[in-house]
C-alpha cells in the first residue's frame, strides 16, 4: 500500500492502525518508526497517537483552549 494513500496512521500500543480507504490494517511497529518513513510535507503529527495525511484535511478550525478541529 502506498503511504500517500493512508489518511490516518494511529498508534495502538506497540502497533499502528492505518486508515486506508475502508480498510484498517495493523502494522507491528511503533508510530515513531513509521513517522521516519513519512514525508514531513505530507504528514503532520498532531499528538502522540495521531499522524494526519494533509491531503485528506479539508479545513482546520481553532477550538476551545487552542485545540484544532
URLIN-V261520 format. One record per pair of residues at least 6 apart in sequence whose C-alpha atoms are under 8 Angstrom apart, sorted by the first residue. I is the first residue (numbers start at 1). J is the second residue. D is the distance in whole Angstrom. If there is no record, write none. Layout:
# URLIN-V261520
i: {I & I}
j: {J & J}
d: {D & D}
This chain:
# URLIN-V261520
i: {3 & 4 & 4 & 5 & 5 & 6 & 6 & 6 & 6 & 6 & 7 & 7 & 7 & 7 & 7 & 7 & 7 & 7 & 7 & 8 & 8 & 8 & 8 & 8 & 8 & 8 & 9 & 9 & 9 & 9 & 9 & 9 & 9 & 9 & 10 & 10 & 10 & 10 & 10 & 10 & 10 & 11 & 11 & 11 & 11 & 11 & 11 & 12 & 13 & 14 & 14 & 14 & 14 & 15 & 15 & 15 & 15 & 15 & 15 & 16 & 16 & 16 & 16 & 16 & 16 & 17 & 17 & 17 & 17 & 18 & 18 & 18 & 18 & 19 & 31 & 42 & 42 & 42 & 43 & 43 & 43 & 43 & 44 & 44 & 44 & 44 & 45 & 45 & 46 & 60 & 60 & 61 & 61 & 62 & 62 & 63}
j: {38 & 42 & 53 & 20 & 21 & 18 & 19 & 20 & 21 & 53 & 18 & 19 & 20 & 21 & 52 & 53 & 54 & 55 & 56 & 18 & 19 & 20 & 50 & 51 & 52 & 53 & 16 & 17 & 18 & 19 & 31 & 50 & 51 & 52 & 16 & 17 & 18 & 31 & 49 & 50 & 51 & 17 & 30 & 31 & 48 & 49 & 50 & 49 & 30 & 28 & 29 & 30 & 31 & 26 & 27 & 28 & 29 & 30 & 31 & 26 & 27 & 28 & 29 & 30 & 31 & 24 & 25 & 26 & 27 & 24 & 25 & 26 & 27 & 25 & 49 & 53 & 54 & 55 & 51 & 52 & 53 & 54 & 51 & 52 & 53 & 54 & 51 & 52 & 52 & 68 & 69 & 68 & 69 & 68 & 69 & 69}
d: {7 & 8 & 7 & 6 & 8 & 6 & 6 & 5 & 8 & 7 & 8 & 6 & 6 & 8 & 6 & 5 & 8 & 8 & 6 & 6 & 5 & 8 & 7 & 6 & 5 & 6 & 6 & 6 & 5 & 6 & 8 & 6 & 6 & 7 & 5 & 5 & 6 & 7 & 6 & 5 & 7 & 6 & 7 & 6 & 8 & 5 & 7 & 8 & 8 & 7 & 6 & 5 & 8 & 7 & 6 & 5 & 5 & 5 & 7 & 6 & 5 & 7 & 6 & 6 & 6 & 6 & 6 & 4 & 6 & 5 & 6 & 6 & 8 & 7 & 8 & 6 & 6 & 7 & 6 & 5 & 5 & 6 & 5 & 5 & 7 & 7 & 4 & 6 & 7 & 6 & 6 & 6 & 5 & 5 & 6 & 6}
